Amino acid sequence: MDIATILAFAVAFFVFAASPGPDNMTIVARTISSGAASGIAYGAGTVVGILIFLILATFGLSIIAAKMALVMTVLRYGGAAYLIWMGIRLWTAVPVVPELQPVSGRRGLLTIFATGIALNLGNPKMPLFYIALLPNVVGASLTLGHVGVLMMAILAVEVVVIGGHVALAGRARSLLRTPKIVRRVNRAAGGVMIGAGVAVVATR
């Protein structure tokens, strides 16, 4: 696999990863509402889901994954319900300035991480993305070495995409200095998360 092929894959994946969607909206909303650790935890979950699909695609299992309609539907609806629930909690939460807001515990971060995995495994577009991308950009036959290189490319792209969203949301969060502003931002972030959950459900 030459450098040109790796760059072509990285560019194609960057466009896919950076495009506006429920995942990026949720990363921003989680960061604003609960801090960078929460946004990163969700982002890390999405990356794990993406890497799982890469492995499935490598071994020719993407078509099977695409046909697992029931499992994918359960994962998608479960993750969407959790996003909507978190959005409602944010909307109704008592406003607390960030310095006094409790940091999410390990259990809470693991739940957010698991939600990111579930929503990506339940995303019906993921298998189709790899079915279309791998043969046309990388080639039909992949070795374990190739998969390792592609994983590194995905991780590099996601560090930029997730890191950028978390950094921008973190700067916005630093402006929260009064309960009134915090309430407005909480409701905006809650609305975004509810919208993201609804968008996931509406995806076909």
DRENFIKE-269234 format. One record per residue: x, y, z of N, C-alpha, C, CB in turn; residue in one letter. Coordinates in steps of 0.05 Angstrom, whole numbers. Glycine has a CB too. Layout:
{{X; Y; Z}; {X; Y; Z}; {X; Y; Z}; {X; Y; Z}; "a"} ...
***
This chain:
{{17; -24; 0}; {0; 0; 0}; {18; 25; 0}; {-19; 0; 25}; "m"} {{15; 42; -21}; {33; 65; -23}; {21; 89; -8}; {38; 72; -52}; "d"} {{37; 110; -6}; {29; 134; 8}; {5; 147; -5}; {53; 154; 9}; "i"} {{3; 147; -31}; {-19; 160; -45}; {-45; 146; -37}; {-15; 159; -75}; "a"} {{-45; 120; -35}; {-69; 105; -28}; {-78; 111; 1}; {-65; 74; -31}; "t"} {{-58; 112; 19}; {-64; 118; 47}; {-75; 146; 49}; {-38; 115; 64}; "i"} {{-64; 165; 35}; {-74; 193; 36}; {-102; 195; 24}; {-55; 211; 21}; "l"} {{-107; 180; 2}; {-134; 180; -10}; {-154; 170; 10}; {-134; 164; -36}; "a"} {{-147; 148; 24}; {-165; 137; 44}; {-169; 156; 67}; {-154; 110; 55}; "f"} {{-147; 169; 76}; {-149; 188; 99}; {-167; 212; 92}; {-121; 198; 107}; "a"} {{-164; 222; 67}; {-180; 245; 59}; {-210; 237; 57}; {-171; 255; 31}; "v"} {{-215; 214; 45}; {-243; 204; 42}; {-255; 200; 70}; {-244; 178; 26}; "a"} {{-239; 189; 88}; {-250; 184; 115}; {-253; 210; 130}; {-231; 165; 130}; "f"} {{-235; 229; 126}; {-238; 255; 140}; {-264; 268; 132}; {-214; 273; 133}; "f"} {{-271; 268; 106}; {-296; 280; 97}; {-320; 266; 110}; {-299; 278; 66}; "v"} {{-318; 239; 112}; {-339; 224; 125}; {-341; 230; 155}; {-334; 194; 121}; "f"} {{-318; 232; 168}; {-318; 235; 197}; {-325; 264; 206}; {-291; 228; 209}; "a"} {{-316; 284; 190}; {-319; 312; 197}; {-346; 323; 189}; {-297; 328; 185}; "a"} {{-361; 309; 172}; {-387; 320; 163}; {-406; 322; 187}; {-399; 302; 141}; "s"} {{-423; 342; 187}; {-442; 346; 209}; {-460; 322; 212}; {-459; 371; 205}; "p"} {{-465; 313; 236}; {-482; 290; 241}; {-487; 286; 271}; {-470; 265; 229}; "g"} {{-502; 266; 278}; {-509; 262; 307}; {-484; 258; 324}; {-526; 238; 309}; "p"} {{-463; 244; 314}; {-440; 239; 331}; {-425; 265; 338}; {-421; 220; 316}; "d"} {{-420; 281; 318}; {-405; 306; 324}; {-422; 325; 341}; {-398; 319; 297}; "n"} {{-448; 326; 336}; {-465; 343; 352}; {-465; 333; 381}; {-494; 343; 341}; "m"} {{-465; 307; 385}; {-465; 296; 412}; {-439; 301; 426}; {-471; 266; 412}; "t"} {{-417; 299; 412}; {-391; 305; 424}; {-390; 334; 434}; {-368; 301; 403}; "i"} {{-400; 353; 418}; {-401; 381; 426}; {-419; 385; 450}; {-410; 399; 403}; "v"} {{-443; 373; 449}; {-462; 376; 471}; {-452; 364; 497}; {-489; 363; 463}; "a"} {{-439; 340; 495}; {-429; 328; 520}; {-406; 344; 531}; {-419; 299; 514}; "r"} {{-389; 356; 514}; {-367; 372; 524}; {-377; 397; 538}; {-348; 379; 501}; "t"} {{-396; 411; 526}; {-407; 435; 537}; {-421; 429; 564}; {-426; 449; 518}; "i"} {{-436; 408; 565}; {-452; 402; 589}; {-436; 390; 612}; {-475; 384; 582}; "s"} {{-417; 372; 605}; {-403; 357; 626}; {-373; 357; 625}; {-413; 329; 625}; "s"} {{-362; 372; 606}; {-333; 374; 605}; {-320; 357; 583}; {-321; 367; 631}; "g"} {{-294; 362; 579}; {-280; 349; 557}; {-279; 318; 559}; {-251; 359; 556}; "a"} {{-277; 308; 584}; {-275; 279; 588}; {-300; 265; 577}; {-272; 272; 618}; "a"} {{-323; 278; 581}; {-348; 266; 571}; {-349; 266; 541}; {-372; 282; 582}; "s"} {{-341; 288; 528}; {-340; 289; 499}; {-321; 269; 487}; {-334; 316; 490}; "g"} {{-297; 267; 500}; {-277; 248; 490}; {-286; 219; 493}; {-250; 253; 505}; "i"} {{-300; 213; 516}; {-310; 186; 521}; {-329; 178; 499}; {-323; 184; 548}; "a"} {{-347; 196; 491}; {-366; 189; 470}; {-351; 186; 443}; {-388; 211; 468}; "y"} {{-333; 204; 438}; {-317; 203; 413}; {-301; 177; 411}; {-299; 227; 411}; "g"} {{-289; 169; 434}; {-274; 144; 434}; {-292; 120; 428}; {-260; 140; 461}; "a"} {{-317; 121; 438}; {-335; 99; 432}; {-342; 98; 402}; {-361; 103; 447}; "g"} {{-345; 121; 389}; {-351; 121; 361}; {-327; 109; 345}; {-357; 150; 351}; "t"} {{-303; 115; 354}; {-279; 105; 340}; {-278; 75; 342}; {-254; 118; 352}; "v"} {{-284; 64; 366}; {-283; 35; 369}; {-304; 22; 350}; {-290; 27; 398}; "v"} {{-328; 34; 348}; {-348; 23; 329}; {-337; 24; 300}; {-373; 39; 331}; "g"} {{-324; 45; 293}; {-313; 48; 266}; {-292; 27; 261}; {-301; 76; 262}; "i"} {{-274; 22; 280}; {-253; 2; 277}; {-264; -26; 275}; {-233; 4; 300}; "l"} {{-286; -31; 290}; {-299; -58; 288}; {-309; -62; 260}; {-322; -60; 308}; "i"} {{-322; -42; 248}; {-332; -45; 221}; {-309; -48; 201}; {-349; -21; 213}; "f"} {{-286; -35; 206}; {-263; -38; 188}; {-254; -67; 188}; {-240; -20; 196}; "l"} {{-253; -79; 211}; {-245; -107; 214}; {-265; -125; 199}; {-242; -115; 243}; "i"} {{-291; -120; 204}; {-311; -136; 190}; {-309; -134; 160}; {-339; -127; 199}; "l"} {{-304; -109; 150}; {-301; -104; 122}; {-277; -119; 110}; {-299; -74; 116}; "a"} {{-255; -119; 126}; {-231; -132; 117}; {-235; -162; 112}; {-208; -128; 138}; "t"} {{-250; -174; 129}; {-255; -203; 127}; {-280; -209; 110}; {-257; -216; 154}; "f"} {{-290; -189; 96}; {-312; -194; 78}; {-339; -198; 92}; {-307; -217; 61}; "g"} {{-341; -187; 117}; {-366; -191; 132}; {-384; -167; 132}; {-359; -199; 160}; "l"} {{-377; -146; 118}; {-394; -122; 117}; {-422; -128; 107}; {-381; -100; 101}; "s"} {{-423; -145; 86}; {-450; -152; 75}; {-467; -166; 96}; {-447; -169; 50}; "i"} {{-454; -184; 111}; {-469; -198; 133}; {-478; -178; 154}; {-451; -219; 146}; "i"} {{-460; -159; 161}; {-467; -139; 181}; {-490; -122; 171}; {-443; -122; 188}; "a"} {{-489; -116; 146}; {-511; -99; 134}; {-538; -113; 135}; {-504; -91; 106}; "a"} {{-537; -140; 135}; {-562; -155; 135}; {-572; -162; 163}; {-558; -181; 119}; "k"} {{-556; -155; 184}; {-564; -161; 211}; {-583; -139; 221}; {-540; -163; 230}; "m"} {{-606; -138; 208}; {-624; -115; 212}; {-634; -113; 241}; {-648; -118; 193}; "a"} {{-641; -135; 253}; {-653; -135; 280}; {-632; -125; 300}; {-663; -162; 288}; "l"} {{-608; -136; 299}; {-587; -128; 318}; {-580; -98; 315}; {-562; -145; 314}; "v"} {{-577; -90; 289}; {-570; -62; 284}; {-592; -43; 293}; {-565; -58; 254}; "m"} {{-617; -52; 290}; {-640; -35; 298}; {-641; -32; 328}; {-666; -47; 287}; "t"} {{-636; -54; 342}; {-636; -53; 372}; {-614; -34; 382}; {-633; -81; 384}; "v"} {{-590; -37; 370}; {-568; -20; 378}; {-574; 10; 373}; {-542; -28; 364}; "l"} {{-585; 15; 349}; {-590; 42; 341}; {-612; 55; 359}; {-600; 44; 312}; "r"} {{-634; 41; 364}; {-655; 52; 380}; {-647; 54; 409}; {-680; 34; 378}; "y"} {{-631; 35; 419}; {-622; 37; 447}; {-604; 61; 451}; {-607; 11; 455}; "g"} {{-585; 65; 433}; {-567; 88; 435}; {-582; 114; 431}; {-545; 86; 414}; "g"} {{-601; 115; 413}; {-617; 139; 408}; {-633; 146; 433}; {-635; 136; 384}; "a"} {{-645; 125; 446}; {-661; 130; 470}; {-644; 142; 492}; {-674; 104; 479}; "a"} {{-619; 132; 494}; {-601; 143; 515}; {-594; 172; 509}; {-576; 126; 517}; "y"} {{-589; 178; 484}; {-583; 206; 477}; {-607; 224; 484}; {-577; 208; 447}; "l"} {{-631; 216; 477}; {-655; 232; 483}; {-658; 235; 513}; {-680; 219; 471}; "i"} {{-654; 213; 528}; {-656; 215; 557}; {-636; 234; 569}; {-652; 187; 569}; "w"} {{-611; 233; 559}; {-591; 252; 569}; {-598; 281; 562}; {-563; 246; 557}; "m"} {{-610; 285; 538}; {-619; 311; 530}; {-641; 322; 547}; {-628; 311; 501}; "g"} {{-659; 305; 555}; {-681; 314; 573}; {-670; 321; 600}; {-702; 291; 575}; "i"} {{-651; 305; 610}; {-639; 311; 636}; {-624; 338; 635}; {-619; 289; 643}; "r"} {{-611; 344; 613}; {-597; 369; 610}; {-617; 392; 610}; {-580; 370; 585}; "l"} {{-639; 388; 595}; {-659; 409; 592}; {-671; 417; 620}; {-682; 400; 573}; "w"} {{-675; 396; 637}; {-688; 401; 663}; {-668; 404; 686}; {-706; 378; 668}; "t"} {{-642; 404; 680}; {-622; 405; 701}; {-621; 432; 715}; {-595; 397; 691}; "a"} {{-615; 432; 741}; {-610; 457; 755}; {-584; 469; 745}; {-609; 453; 786}; "v"} {{-583; 494; 736}; {-558; 505; 725}; {-536; 508; 745}; {-564; 532; 712}; "p"} {{-513; 497; 739}; {-489; 499; 756}; {-466; 508; 740}; {-483; 471; 770}; "v"} {{-451; 528; 749}; {-428; 538; 733}; {-408; 516; 731}; {-416; 563; 747}; "v"} {{-392; 514; 709}; {-374; 491; 705}; {-355; 485; 727}; {-359; 496; 680}; "p"} {{-344; 507; 741}; {-325; 502; 762}; {-336; 486; 785}; {-314; 528; 772}; "e"} {{-363; 488; 789}; {-376; 474; 811}; {-391; 449; 802}; {-395; 493; 825}; "l"} {{-391; 444; 776}; {-406; 421; 766}; {-389; 396; 770}; {-412; 425; 736}; "q"} {{-401; 375; 781}; {-386; 350; 786}; {-377; 338; 760}; {-403; 331; 802}; "p"} {{-352; 328; 761}; {-341; 314; 737}; {-353; 286; 736}; {-310; 313; 739}; "v"} {{-358; 277; 711}; {-370; 250; 708}; {-351; 229; 719}; {-376; 245; 678}; "s"} {{-363; 210; 734}; {-347; 189; 746}; {-340; 168; 725}; {-362; 176; 769}; "g"} {{-324; 148; 733}; {-315; 127; 714}; {-339; 112; 703}; {-297; 108; 728}; "r"} {{-359; 106; 719}; {-382; 91; 710}; {-398; 108; 689}; {-401; 84; 733}; "r"} {{-401; 134; 694}; {-415; 151; 675}; {-400; 153; 649}; {-418; 178; 687}; "g"} {{-374; 155; 650}; {-358; 157; 625}; {-359; 130; 609}; {-329; 164; 632}; "l"} {{-359; 108; 623}; {-361; 82; 610}; {-388; 79; 596}; {-357; 59; 630}; "l"} {{-409; 90; 608}; {-436; 89; 596}; {-436; 105; 571}; {-457; 98; 616}; "t"} {{-425; 129; 572}; {-423; 146; 548}; {-407; 133; 526}; {-411; 174; 556}; "i"} {{-384; 121; 534}; {-367; 107; 515}; {-382; 84; 501}; {-342; 95; 530}; "f"} {{-397; 69; 517}; {-413; 46; 506}; {-435; 56; 487}; {-425; 30; 529}; "a"} {{-446; 79; 494}; {-467; 91; 476}; {-455; 98; 449}; {-479; 116; 489}; "t"} {{-431; 109; 449}; {-417; 115; 424}; {-412; 90; 407}; {-391; 129; 429}; "g"} {{-404; 68; 420}; {-400; 43; 405}; {-426; 33; 394}; {-388; 22; 424}; "i"} {{-447; 32; 411}; {-473; 21; 402}; {-485; 37; 378}; {-493; 22; 425}; "a"} {{-483; 63; 379}; {-495; 79; 358}; {-480; 75; 332}; {-495; 108; 365}; "l"} {{-454; 71; 333}; {-439; 66; 308}; {-443; 38; 298}; {-409; 71; 313}; "n"} {{-445; 18; 315}; {-451; -9; 306}; {-479; -11; 295}; {-447; -29; 329}; "l"} {{-497; 7; 305}; {-524; 7; 295}; {-529; 25; 271}; {-542; 14; 316}; "g"} {{-507; 38; 261}; {-509; 56; 239}; {-510; 41; 213}; {-486; 77; 239}; "n"} {{-533; 41; 199}; {-535; 25; 174}; {-517; 35; 152}; {-563; 25; 165}; "p"} {{-507; 59; 154}; {-490; 70; 133}; {-461; 61; 135}; {-490; 101; 134}; "k"} {{-453; 51; 159}; {-425; 43; 162}; {-416; 20; 144}; {-420; 36; 191}; "m"} {{-431; -2; 144}; {-423; -24; 126}; {-422; -15; 97}; {-441; -48; 128}; "p"} {{-442; 1; 88}; {-442; 10; 61}; {-419; 28; 54}; {-469; 25; 55}; "l"} {{-411; 44; 74}; {-387; 62; 70}; {-362; 46; 64}; {-383; 79; 95}; "f"} {{-358; 25; 80}; {-334; 9; 76}; {-335; -9; 51}; {-329; -9; 100}; "y"} {{-359; -19; 45}; {-363; -35; 20}; {-356; -18; -4}; {-392; -45; 18}; "i"} {{-363; 8; -3}; {-358; 26; -26}; {-329; 35; -26}; {-377; 50; -25}; "a"} {{-318; 41; -2}; {-292; 54; 0}; {-269; 36; -5}; {-290; 68; 26}; "l"} {{-269; 13; 9}; {-245; -4; 9}; {-238; -14; -18}; {-249; -27; 28}; "l"} {{-256; -26; -34}; {-248; -36; -60}; {-240; -14; -79}; {-271; -52; -72}; "p"} {{-253; 9; -78}; {-248; 31; -97}; {-223; 47; -91}; {-272; 49; -98}; "n"} {{-217; 51; -65}; {-194; 67; -57}; {-170; 50; -50}; {-202; 85; -33}; "v"} {{-175; 29; -34}; {-152; 14; -24}; {-147; -11; -41}; {-158; 6; 5}; "v"} {{-168; -23; -50}; {-165; -49; -64}; {-180; -71; -50}; {-135; -56; -67}; "g"} {{-188; -91; -64}; {-205; -112; -52}; {-190; -130; -32}; {-217; -129; -74}; "a"} {{-164; -134; -37}; {-148; -152; -20}; {-131; -137; 0}; {-131; -170; -37}; "s"} {{-136; -143; 26}; {-122; -129; 47}; {-108; -149; 65}; {-141; -112; 64}; "l"} {{-83; -143; 72}; {-69; -159; 92}; {-72; -147; 119}; {-38; -162; 84}; "t"} {{-63; -162; 140}; {-65; -151; 167}; {-48; -126; 170}; {-55; -172; 187}; "l"} {{-26; -125; 155}; {-9; -101; 155}; {-24; -77; 144}; {16; -105; 139}; "g"} {{-39; -81; 122}; {-55; -60; 111}; {-76; -50; 130}; {-69; -70; 85}; "h"} {{-89; -69; 144}; {-110; -62; 164}; {-98; -45; 186}; {-123; -87; 175}; "v"} {{-74; -52; 195}; {-60; -36; 215}; {-55; -8; 206}; {-34; -50; 223}; "g"} {{-47; -5; 181}; {-41; 22; 170}; {-67; 38; 169}; {-28; 20; 142}; "v"} {{-89; 25; 159}; {-115; 39; 157}; {-125; 47; 185}; {-135; 21; 143}; "l"} {{-121; 30; 205}; {-129; 37; 232}; {-114; 61; 242}; {-124; 13; 251}; "m"} {{-88; 62; 236}; {-72; 86; 244}; {-82; 111; 231}; {-42; 81; 238}; "m"} {{-89; 108; 205}; {-100; 131; 190}; {-127; 141; 202}; {-104; 124; 160}; "a"} {{-144; 121; 209}; {-170; 128; 222}; {-165; 142; 248}; {-187; 103; 225}; "i"} {{-147; 131; 265}; {-142; 143; 291}; {-131; 172; 288}; {-122; 126; 307}; "l"} {{-113; 176; 269}; {-101; 202; 264}; {-123; 222; 256}; {-80; 201; 243}; "a"} {{-141; 214; 238}; {-162; 231; 229}; {-181; 237; 253}; {-178; 219; 206}; "v"} {{-188; 217; 268}; {-207; 221; 290}; {-195; 238; 313}; {-215; 194; 301}; "e"} {{-169; 236; 317}; {-157; 254; 337}; {-161; 283; 329}; {-126; 248; 339}; "v"} {{-158; 289; 303}; {-162; 316; 293}; {-191; 324; 295}; {-152; 319; 264}; "v"} {{-209; 307; 286}; {-238; 313; 285}; {-250; 316; 313}; {-253; 292; 269}; "v"} {{-246; 295; 329}; {-257; 295; 356}; {-243; 317; 373}; {-253; 268; 370}; "i"} {{-216; 318; 371}; {-202; 338; 386}; {-210; 367; 379}; {-172; 336; 381}; "g"} {{-216; 372; 353}; {-225; 398; 345}; {-252; 405; 356}; {-226; 399; 314}; "g"} {{-271; 386; 355}; {-297; 390; 366}; {-296; 395; 396}; {-316; 367; 360}; "h"} {{-280; 379; 410}; {-278; 382; 440}; {-265; 408; 447}; {-262; 358; 452}; "v"} {{-244; 416; 432}; {-231; 441; 438}; {-249; 465; 434}; {-206; 444; 420}; "a"} {{-264; 466; 412}; {-283; 488; 407}; {-305; 489; 427}; {-295; 485; 378}; "l"} {{-316; 465; 434}; {-337; 464; 454}; {-326; 472; 482}; {-349; 436; 455}; "a"} {{-301; 464; 487}; {-288; 471; 513}; {-285; 502; 516}; {-261; 458; 516}; "g"} {{-278; 515; 494}; {-276; 544; 495}; {-303; 557; 500}; {-264; 555; 469}; "r"} {{-323; 546; 487}; {-350; 557; 492}; {-359; 552; 521}; {-371; 543; 473}; "a"} {{-351; 529; 532}; {-358; 523; 560}; {-345; 542; 579}; {-351; 494; 566}; "r"} {{-321; 551; 572}; {-306; 569; 590}; {-320; 596; 593}; {-277; 573; 580}; "s"} {{-338; 602; 575}; {-352; 628; 577}; {-376; 627; 596}; {-362; 636; 549}; "l"} {{-382; 603; 606}; {-405; 600; 624}; {-398; 610; 652}; {-415; 570; 625}; "l"} {{-409; 633; 659}; {-402; 645; 685}; {-425; 650; 703}; {-387; 670; 679}; "r"} {{-450; 648; 693}; {-473; 653; 710}; {-494; 631; 706}; {-486; 681; 703}; "t"} {{-510; 625; 727}; {-530; 604; 724}; {-549; 609; 701}; {-546; 602; 750}; "p"} {{-555; 634; 695}; {-574; 640; 673}; {-563; 631; 647}; {-580; 671; 673}; "k"} {{-537; 637; 642}; {-524; 629; 617}; {-522; 599; 616}; {-496; 642; 614}; "i"} {{-515; 586; 639}; {-512; 557; 640}; {-539; 544; 633}; {-502; 548; 668}; "v"} {{-561; 555; 644}; {-587; 543; 638}; {-593; 544; 608}; {-609; 558; 653}; "r"} {{-587; 567; 595}; {-592; 570; 567}; {-575; 550; 551}; {-586; 598; 557}; "r"} {{-549; 548; 558}; {-532; 529; 544}; {-540; 500; 549}; {-502; 533; 553}; "v"} {{-547; 494; 574}; {-557; 467; 580}; {-581; 459; 562}; {-564; 464; 609}; "n"} {{-599; 478; 560}; {-623; 473; 544}; {-616; 471; 514}; {-644; 495; 548}; "r"} {{-597; 487; 505}; {-588; 485; 477}; {-575; 458; 472}; {-569; 509; 470}; "a"} {{-557; 451; 490}; {-543; 425; 488}; {-562; 402; 490}; {-520; 423; 509}; "a"} {{-581; 404; 509}; {-601; 383; 512}; {-618; 380; 487}; {-619; 389; 536}; "g"} {{-625; 403; 475}; {-641; 402; 450}; {-625; 389; 427}; {-649; 430; 442}; "g"} {{-599; 395; 426}; {-582; 383; 406}; {-581; 352; 410}; {-553; 395; 407}; "v"} {{-578; 344; 435}; {-576; 315; 440}; {-602; 301; 434}; {-568; 310; 469}; "m"} {{-625; 314; 441}; {-651; 302; 434}; {-653; 301; 403}; {-674; 319; 446}; "i"} {{-645; 322; 390}; {-646; 322; 361}; {-629; 301; 349}; {-638; 349; 350}; "g"} {{-605; 297; 361}; {-587; 276; 351}; {-599; 249; 354}; {-560; 277; 366}; "a"} {{-612; 244; 377}; {-626; 219; 381}; {-648; 214; 361}; {-637; 217; 409}; "g"} {{-664; 235; 356}; {-685; 233; 336}; {-674; 228; 308}; {-702; 259; 337}; "v"} {{-651; 241; 302}; {-639; 238; 276}; {-629; 209; 272}; {-616; 258; 272}; "a"} {{-619; 198; 294}; {-609; 170; 292}; {-633; 151; 286}; {-596; 162; 318}; "v"} {{-655; 156; 300}; {-679; 139; 296}; {-689; 142; 267}; {-701; 147; 316}; "v"} {{-688; 167; 257}; {-699; 172; 230}; {-681; 162; 208}; {-703; 202; 227}; "a"} {{-656; 155; 215}; {-637; 145; 194}; {-646; 118; 184}; {-609; 144; 205}; "t"} {{-645; 115; 158}; {-653; 89; 146}; {-630; 79; 129}; {-678; 92; 128}; "r"} 
***
